[in-house]
């Protein structure tokens, strides 16, 4: 799926990047590298830490906040995690949103 076709995970935002040129959320930025996370300046340490999904969500939410993500973006991240069907899906979700280590 190309960046222009990605549905915005942020509630009450345009459905696609093509419909938004002023959104503050990186998923909408036309020059965003689709191989990088939505918030590439956010880093969450996963290895060597508690692997509980709740603990992971907390670390990623804090990382997003430090990187300047607003409450709507953090809420969208949490919703995406909660909709994940497996632990592997959770880890994939985390990798879409932040850099991990």
LOVOPA-52128 format. One record per atom (N, C-alpha, C, O): residue in three letters; x, y, z. Coordinates in steps of 0.05 Angstrom, whole numbers, plus 5000, padded with zeros to 4 digits. Layout:
node r:ala, X:X, Y:Y, Z:Z
...
This chain:
node r:unk, X:5017, Y:4977, Z:5000
node r:unk, X:5000, Y:5000, Z:5000
node r:unk, X:5018, Y:5025, Z:5000
node r:unk, X:5036, Y:5027, Z:5017
node r:unk, X:5013, Y:5043, Z:4982
node r:unk, X:5029, Y:5067, Z:4981
node r:unk, X:5021, Y:5086, Z:5004
node r:unk, X:4999, Y:5083, Z:5015
node r:unk, X:5039, Y:5105, Z:5010
node r:unk, X:5033, Y:5124, Z:5031
node r:unk, X:5007, Y:5139, Z:5025
node r:unk, X:4991, Y:5144, Z:5043
node r:unk, X:5003, Y:5146, Z:5000
node r:unk, X:4979, Y:5161, Z:4993
node r:unk, X:4953, Y:5146, Z:4997
node r:unk, X:4932, Y:5157, Z:5000
node r:unk, X:4955, Y:5119, Z:4998
node r:unk, X:4931, Y:5103, Z:5002
node r:unk, X:4927, Y:5095, Z:5031
node r:unk, X:4906, Y:5083, Z:5037
node r:unk, X:4945, Y:5102, Z:5049
node r:unk, X:4942, Y:5094, Z:5076
node r:unk, X:4919, Y:5109, Z:5089
node r:unk, X:4916, Y:5133, Z:5086
node r:unk, X:4903, Y:5094, Z:5104
node r:unk, X:4881, Y:5106, Z:5119
node r:unk, X:4893, Y:5119, Z:5144
node r:unk, X:4910, Y:5107, Z:5157
node r:unk, X:4884, Y:5142, Z:5150
node r:unk, X:4894, Y:5156, Z:5174
node r:unk, X:4884, Y:5142, Z:5199
node r:unk, X:4860, Y:5137, Z:5202
node r:unk, X:4902, Y:5135, Z:5217
node r:unk, X:4894, Y:5122, Z:5242
node r:unk, X:4883, Y:5142, Z:5263
node r:unk, X:4874, Y:5134, Z:5284
node r:unk, X:4885, Y:5167, Z:5257
node r:unk, X:4877, Y:5188, Z:5275
node r:unk, X:4848, Y:5194, Z:5271
node r:unk, X:4840, Y:5202, Z:5249
node r:unk, X:4831, Y:5191, Z:5291
node r:unk, X:4803, Y:5197, Z:5289
node r:unk, X:4797, Y:5225, Z:5280
node r:unk, X:4812, Y:5244, Z:5286
node r:unk, X:4776, Y:5228, Z:5264
node r:unk, X:4767, Y:5255, Z:5254
node r:unk, X:4787, Y:5268, Z:5235
node r:unk, X:4787, Y:5293, Z:5233
node r:unk, X:4803, Y:5253, Z:5222
node r:unk, X:4822, Y:5264, Z:5202
node r:unk, X:4814, Y:5254, Z:5175
node r:unk, X:4799, Y:5234, Z:5172
node r:unk, X:4823, Y:5267, Z:5154
node r:unk, X:4817, Y:5258, Z:5127
node r:unk, X:4825, Y:5229, Z:5123
node r:unk, X:4843, Y:5219, Z:5136
node r:unk, X:4811, Y:5215, Z:5106
node r:unk, X:4815, Y:5186, Z:5102
node r:unk, X:4842, Y:5180, Z:5090
node r:unk, X:4854, Y:5159, Z:5096
node r:unk, X:4852, Y:5197, Z:5073
node r:unk, X:4878, Y:5191, Z:5060
node r:unk, X:4896, Y:5215, Z:5060
node r:unk, X:4887, Y:5238, Z:5063
node r:unk, X:4921, Y:5210, Z:5056
node r:unk, X:4941, Y:5231, Z:5054
node r:unk, X:4934, Y:5251, Z:5032
node r:unk, X:4938, Y:5275, Z:5035
node r:unk, X:4924, Y:5241, Z:5010
node r:unk, X:4918, Y:5258, Z:4987
node r:unk, X:4898, Y:5279, Z:4994
node r:unk, X:4897, Y:5301, Z:4981
node r:unk, X:4881, Y:5274, Z:5014
node r:unk, X:4860, Y:5293, Z:5022
node r:unk, X:4870, Y:5313, Z:5042
node r:unk, X:4855, Y:5332, Z:5049
node r:unk, X:4894, Y:5310, Z:5052
node r:unk, X:4904, Y:5327, Z:5073
node r:unk, X:4932, Y:5338, Z:5066
node r:unk, X:4950, Y:5322, Z:5060
node r:unk, X:4935, Y:5364, Z:5067
node r:unk, X:4961, Y:5376, Z:5063
node r:unk, X:4970, Y:5391, Z:5087
node r:unk, X:4993, Y:5401, Z:5088
node r:unk, X:4953, Y:5394, Z:5107
node r:unk, X:4960, Y:5410, Z:5131
node r:unk, X:4960, Y:5395, Z:5157
node r:unk, X:4965, Y:5406, Z:5178
node r:unk, X:4955, Y:5369, Z:5156
node r:unk, X:4954, Y:5353, Z:5180
node r:unk, X:4981, Y:5352, Z:5194
node r:unk, X:5002, Y:5350, Z:5181
node r:unk, X:4980, Y:5354, Z:5221
node r:unk, X:5005, Y:5353, Z:5236
node r:unk, X:5015, Y:5325, Z:5241
node r:unk, X:5037, Y:5321, Z:5251
node r:unk, X:5000, Y:5305, Z:5234
node r:unk, X:5008, Y:5277, Z:5238
node r:unk, X:5024, Y:5267, Z:5215
node r:unk, X:5016, Y:5269, Z:5192
node r:unk, X:5048, Y:5256, Z:5221
node r:unk, X:5067, Y:5248, Z:5200
node r:unk, X:5056, Y:5229, Z:5180
node r:unk, X:5067, Y:5228, Z:5157
node r:unk, X:5036, Y:5213, Z:5186
node r:unk, X:5025, Y:5195, Z:5166
node r:unk, X:5016, Y:5210, Z:5141
node r:unk, X:5014, Y:5199, Z:5119
node r:unk, X:5009, Y:5235, Z:5144
node r:unk, X:4998, Y:5251, Z:5122
node r:unk, X:5020, Y:5267, Z:5107
node r:unk, X:5014, Y:5278, Z:5086
node r:unk, X:5044, Y:5267, Z:5117
node r:unk, X:5065, Y:5283, Z:5104
node r:unk, X:5072, Y:5271, Z:5077
node r:unk, X:5079, Y:5248, Z:5076
node r:unk, X:5070, Y:5287, Z:5056
node r:unk, X:5075, Y:5276, Z:5029
node r:unk, X:5103, Y:5264, Z:5025
node r:unk, X:5107, Y:5246, Z:5009
node r:unk, X:5123, Y:5275, Z:5039
node r:unk, X:5150, Y:5265, Z:5036
node r:unk, X:5158, Y:5244, Z:5057
node r:unk, X:5181, Y:5237, Z:5059
node r:unk, X:5138, Y:5234, Z:5072
node r:unk, X:5144, Y:5213, Z:5092
node r:unk, X:5154, Y:5187, Z:5078
node r:unk, X:5141, Y:5178, Z:5060
node r:unk, X:5176, Y:5177, Z:5088
node r:unk, X:5187, Y:5152, Z:5077
node r:unk, X:5169, Y:5129, Z:5088
node r:unk, X:5168, Y:5125, Z:5112
node r:unk, X:5155, Y:5114, Z:5070
node r:unk, X:5137, Y:5093, Z:5080
node r:unk, X:5152, Y:5070, Z:5093
node r:unk, X:5139, Y:5053, Z:5106
node r:unk, X:5178, Y:5069, Z:5091
node r:unk, X:5194, Y:5048, Z:5104
node r:unk, X:5201, Y:5056, Z:5133
node r:unk, X:5212, Y:5040, Z:5148
node r:unk, X:5196, Y:5081, Z:5140
node r:unk, X:5202, Y:5091, Z:5167
node r:unk, X:5176, Y:5092, Z:5183
node r:unk, X:5154, Y:5093, Z:5172
node r:unk, X:5178, Y:5092, Z:5210
node r:unk, X:5154, Y:5095, Z:5226
node r:unk, X:5141, Y:5122, Z:5223
node r:unk, X:5154, Y:5141, Z:5214
node r:unk, X:5116, Y:5124, Z:5232
node r:unk, X:5102, Y:5149, Z:5231
node r:unk, X:5117, Y:5171, Z:5246
node r:unk, X:5118, Y:5194, Z:5238
node r:unk, X:5128, Y:5163, Z:5269
node r:unk, X:5144, Y:5182, Z:5286
node r:unk, X:5172, Y:5172, Z:5288
node r:unk, X:5179, Y:5159, Z:5309
node r:unk, X:5189, Y:5177, Z:5268
node r:unk, X:5216, Y:5166, Z:5268
node r:unk, X:5234, Y:5178, Z:5290
node r:unk, X:5255, Y:5166, Z:5297
node r:unk, X:5226, Y:5200, Z:5302
node r:unk, X:5241, Y:5212, Z:5324
node r:unk, X:5234, Y:5200, Z:5351
node r:unk, X:5247, Y:5205, Z:5371
node r:unk, X:5214, Y:5183, Z:5351
node r:unk, X:5206, Y:5169, Z:5376
node r:unk, X:5220, Y:5142, Z:5377
node r:unk, X:5220, Y:5128, Z:5357
node r:unk, X:5231, Y:5136, Z:5400
node r:unk, X:5245, Y:5111, Z:5404
node r:unk, X:5235, Y:5096, Z:5428
node r:unk, X:5232, Y:5108, Z:5450
node r:unk, X:5228, Y:5071, Z:5425
node r:unk, X:5219, Y:5055, Z:5448
node r:unk, X:5237, Y:5030, Z:5450
node r:unk, X:5240, Y:5015, Z:5431
node r:unk, X:5248, Y:5026, Z:5473
node r:unk, X:5265, Y:5003, Z:5478
node r:unk, X:5247, Y:4979, Z:5485
node r:unk, X:5231, Y:4980, Z:5504
node r:unk, X:5248, Y:4958, Z:5469
node r:unk, X:5232, Y:4934, Z:5473
node r:unk, X:5249, Y:4911, Z:5484
node r:unk, X:5241, Y:4897, Z:5502
node r:unk, X:5273, Y:4908, Z:5473
node r:unk, X:5290, Y:4885, Z:5481
node r:unk, X:5300, Y:4890, Z:5510
node r:unk, X:5308, Y:4912, Z:5517
node r:unk, X:5299, Y:4869, Z:5526
node r:unk, X:5309, Y:4871, Z:5553
node r:unk, X:5290, Y:4884, Z:5572
node r:unk, X:5296, Y:4889, Z:5595
node r:unk, X:5265, Y:4890, Z:5563
node r:unk, X:5245, Y:4903, Z:5579
node r:unk, X:5221, Y:4884, Z:5582
node r:unk, X:5220, Y:4863, Z:5570
node r:unk, X:5202, Y:4892, Z:5599
node r:unk, X:5178, Y:4877, Z:5603
node r:unk, X:5163, Y:4874, Z:5576
node r:unk, X:5158, Y:4894, Z:5563
node r:unk, X:5157, Y:4850, Z:5568
node r:unk, X:5144, Y:4845, Z:5543
node r:unk, X:5113, Y:4845, Z:5544
node r:unk, X:5100, Y:4839, Z:5524
node r:unk, X:5102, Y:4851, Z:5567
node r:unk, X:5073, Y:4853, Z:5570
node r:unk, X:5063, Y:4875, Z:5552
node r:unk, X:5074, Y:4896, Z:5550
node r:unk, X:5041, Y:4869, Z:5538
node r:unk, X:5030, Y:4888, Z:5519
node r:unk, X:5024, Y:4915, Z:5532
node r:unk, X:5028, Y:4936, Z:5520
node r:unk, X:5013, Y:4914, Z:5556
node r:unk, X:5008, Y:4940, Z:5570
node r:unk, X:5033, Y:4956, Z:5575
node r:unk, X:5033, Y:4980, Z:5572
node r:unk, X:5054, Y:4942, Z:5583
node r:unk, X:5080, Y:4956, Z:5588
node r:unk, X:5091, Y:4967, Z:5562
node r:unk, X:5102, Y:4989, Z:5561
node r:unk, X:5088, Y:4952, Z:5540
node r:unk, X:5097, Y:4962, Z:5514
node r:unk, X:5082, Y:4986, Z:5506
node r:unk, X:5093, Y:5006, Z:5497
node r:unk, X:5055, Y:4985, Z:5509
node r:unk, X:5038, Y:5008, Z:5502
node r:unk, X:5047, Y:5033, Z:5518
node r:unk, X:5048, Y:5055, Z:5507
node r:unk, X:5053, Y:5030, Z:5543
node r:unk, X:5061, Y:5052, Z:5559
node r:unk, X:5088, Y:5064, Z:5550
node r:unk, X:5090, Y:5088, Z:5548
node r:unk, X:5107, Y:5047, Z:5544
node r:unk, X:5133, Y:5057, Z:5535
node r:unk, X:5130, Y:5071, Z:5508
node r:unk, X:5142, Y:5093, Z:5504
node r:unk, X:5114, Y:5060, Z:5490
node r:unk, X:5110, Y:5073, Z:5464
node r:unk, X:5095, Y:5099, Z:5467
node r:unk, X:5102, Y:5119, Z:5454
node r:unk, X:5074, Y:5100, Z:5484
node r:unk, X:5059, Y:5125, Z:5488
node r:unk, X:5078, Y:5147, Z:5499
node r:unk, X:5076, Y:5170, Z:5490
node r:unk, X:5095, Y:5140, Z:5517
node r:unk, X:5114, Y:5160, Z:5528
node r:unk, X:5133, Y:5169, Z:5506
node r:unk, X:5140, Y:5193, Z:5504
node r:unk, X:5143, Y:5150, Z:5490
node r:unk, X:5161, Y:5157, Z:5468
node r:unk, X:5147, Y:5176, Z:5448
node r:unk, X:5159, Y:5195, Z:5438
node r:unk, X:5122, Y:5170, Z:5442
node r:unk, X:5107, Y:5187, Z:5424
node r:unk, X:5105, Y:5215, Z:5435
node r:unk, X:5108, Y:5235, Z:5421
node r:unk, X:5098, Y:5217, Z:5461
node r:unk, X:5095, Y:5243, Z:5474
node r:unk, X:5121, Y:5259, Z:5473
node r:unk, X:5121, Y:5283, Z:5468
node r:unk, X:5144, Y:5245, Z:5478
node r:unk, X:5170, Y:5259, Z:5477
node r:unk, X:5176, Y:5268, Z:5449
node r:unk, X:5190, Y:5288, Z:5446
node r:unk, X:5166, Y:5254, Z:5429
node r:unk, X:5171, Y:5262, Z:5401
node r:unk, X:5151, Y:5283, Z:5390
node r:unk, X:5153, Y:5291, Z:5367
node r:unk, X:5133, Y:5291, Z:5408
node r:unk, X:5114, Y:5313, Z:5400
node r:unk, X:5087, Y:5304, Z:5390
node r:unk, X:5071, Y:5320, Z:5380
node r:unk, X:5081, Y:5278, Z:5392
node r:unk, X:5055, Y:5268, Z:5383
node r:unk, X:5034, Y:5279, Z:5402
node r:unk, X:5038, Y:5281, Z:5426
node r:unk, X:5011, Y:5287, Z:5391
node r:unk, X:4989, Y:5297, Z:5407
node r:unk, X:4973, Y:5274, Z:5419
node r:unk, X:4977, Y:5251, Z:5412
node r:unk, X:4954, Y:5281, Z:5436
node r:unk, X:4937, Y:5261, Z:5449
node r:unk, X:4921, Y:5244, Z:5429
node r:unk, X:4917, Y:5220, Z:5434
node r:unk, X:4913, Y:5256, Z:5407
node r:unk, X:4897, Y:5241, Z:5387
node r:unk, X:4914, Y:5219, Z:5374
node r:unk, X:4905, Y:5197, Z:5369
node r:unk, X:4940, Y:5225, Z:5369
node r:unk, X:4958, Y:5206, Z:5358
node r:unk, X:4963, Y:5183, Z:5377
node r:unk, X:4963, Y:5159, Z:5369
node r:unk, X:4968, Y:5189, Z:5402
node r:unk, X:4973, Y:5168, Z:5422
node r:unk, X:4948, Y:5151, Z:5425
node r:unk, X:4950, Y:5127, Z:5428
node r:unk, X:4924, Y:5163, Z:5425
node r:unk, X:4899, Y:5148, Z:5427
node r:unk, X:4896, Y:5130, Z:5403
node r:unk, X:4887, Y:5107, Z:5406
node r:unk, X:4903, Y:5139, Z:5380
node r:unk, X:4901, Y:5123, Z:5355
node r:unk, X:4921, Y:5099, Z:5357
node r:unk, X:4914, Y:5077, Z:5349
node r:unk, X:4945, Y:5104, Z:5367
node r:unk, X:4964, Y:5082, Z:5371
node r:unk, X:4953, Y:5061, Z:5390
node r:unk, X:4953, Y:5038, Z:5383
node r:unk, X:4943, Y:5070, Z:5412
node r:unk, X:4932, Y:5051, Z:5432
node r:unk, X:4908, Y:5035, Z:5420
node r:unk, X:4906, Y:5011, Z:5425
node r:unk, X:4891, Y:5048, Z:5404
node r:unk, X:4868, Y:5035, Z:5392
node r:unk, X:4878, Y:5014, Z:5372
node r:unk, X:4867, Y:4992, Z:5371
node r:unk, X:4899, Y:5020, Z:5357
node r:unk, X:4910, Y:5001, Z:5338
node r:unk, X:4921, Y:4977, Z:5352
node r:unk, X:4918, Y:4954, Z:5343
node r:unk, X:4935, Y:4982, Z:5374
node r:unk, X:4946, Y:4959, Z:5390
node r:unk, X:4923, Y:4942, Z:5400
node r:unk, X:4924, Y:4917, Z:5399
node r:unk, X:4902, Y:4954, Z:5411
node r:unk, X:4880, Y:4939, Z:5422
node r:unk, X:4865, Y:4923, Z:5401
node r:unk, X:4852, Y:4903, Z:5407
node r:unk, X:4866, Y:4932, Z:5376
node r:unk, X:4853, Y:4918, Z:5354
node r:unk, X:4870, Y:4896, Z:5343
node r:unk, X:4862, Y:4881, Z:5325
node r:unk, X:4895, Y:4894, Z:5352
node r:unk, X:4914, Y:4874, Z:5342
node r:unk, X:4904, Y:4846, Z:5350
node r:unk, X:4894, Y:4842, Z:5372
node r:unk, X:4908, Y:4827, Z:5332
node r:unk, X:4899, Y:4800, Z:5337
node r:unk, X:4919, Y:4782, Z:5350
node r:unk, X:4911, Y:4760, Z:5360
node r:unk, X:4944, Y:4790, Z:5351
node r:unk, X:4964, Y:4773, Z:5363
node r:unk, X:4987, Y:4790, Z:5373
node r:unk, X:4989, Y:4814, Z:5368
node r:unk, X:5005, Y:4777, Z:5389
node r:unk, X:5028, Y:4791, Z:5399
node r:unk, X:5046, Y:4801, Z:5375
node r:unk, X:5057, Y:4823, Z:5376
node r:unk, X:5048, Y:4785, Z:5355
node r:unk, X:5063, Y:4793, Z:5331
node r:unk, X:5051, Y:4818, Z:5318
node r:unk, X:5065, Y:4835, Z:5308
node r:unk, X:5024, Y:4819, Z:5317
node r:unk, X:5011, Y:4842, Z:5306
node r:unk, X:5017, Y:4867, Z:5323
node r:unk, X:5020, Y:4889, Z:5312
node r:unk, X:5018, Y:4864, Z:5349
node r:unk, X:5025, Y:4886, Z:5367
node r:unk, X:5052, Y:4897, Z:5360
node r:unk, X:5056, Y:4921, Z:5358
node r:unk, X:5072, Y:4878, Z:5358
node r:unk, X:5099, Y:4887, Z:5352
node r:unk, X:5101, Y:4901, Z:5324
node r:unk, X:5115, Y:4920, Z:5321
node r:unk, X:5086, Y:4891, Z:5305
node r:unk, X:5085, Y:4904, Z:5278
node r:unk, X:5073, Y:4932, Z:5281
node r:unk, X:5083, Y:4950, Z:5268
node r:unk, X:5052, Y:4934, Z:5297
node r:unk, X:5040, Y:4960, Z:5301
node r:unk, X:5060, Y:4980, Z:5313
node r:unk, X:5062, Y:5003, Z:5304
node r:unk, X:5074, Y:4971, Z:5334
node r:unk, X:5094, Y:4988, Z:5347
node r:unk, X:5115, Y:4997, Z:5326
node r:unk, X:5122, Y:5021, Z:5326
node r:unk, X:5123, Y:4979, Z:5309
node r:unk, X:5143, Y:4986, Z:5289
node r:unk, X:5133, Y:5006, Z:5268
node r:unk, X:5148, Y:5020, Z:5256
node r:unk, X:5106, Y:5007, Z:5264
node r:unk, X:5095, Y:5026, Z:5246
node r:unk, X:5095, Y:5054, Z:5258
node r:unk, X:5097, Y:5074, Z:5244
node r:unk, X:5094, Y:5056, Z:5284
node r:unk, X:5092, Y:5081, Z:5298
node r:unk, X:5118, Y:5093, Z:5307
node r:unk, X:5122, Y:5118, Z:5306
node r:unk, X:5137, Y:5077, Z:5317
node r:unk, X:5162, Y:5087, Z:5329
node r:unk, X:5185, Y:5070, Z:5321
node r:unk, X:5182, Y:5047, Z:5311
node r:unk, X:5209, Y:5080, Z:5325
node r:unk, X:5234, Y:5064, Z:5322
node r:unk, X:5236, Y:5047, Z:5347
node r:unk, X:5229, Y:5056, Z:5369
node r:unk, X:5245, Y:5022, Z:5343
node r:unk, X:5247, Y:5004, Z:5366
node r:unk, X:5275, Y:4994, Z:5369
node r:unk, X:5291, Y:4993, Z:5350
node r:unk, X:5282, Y:4986, Z:5393
node r:unk, X:5308, Y:4975, Z:5398
node r:unk, X:5306, Y:4953, Z:5419
node r:unk, X:5326, Y:4940, Z:5426
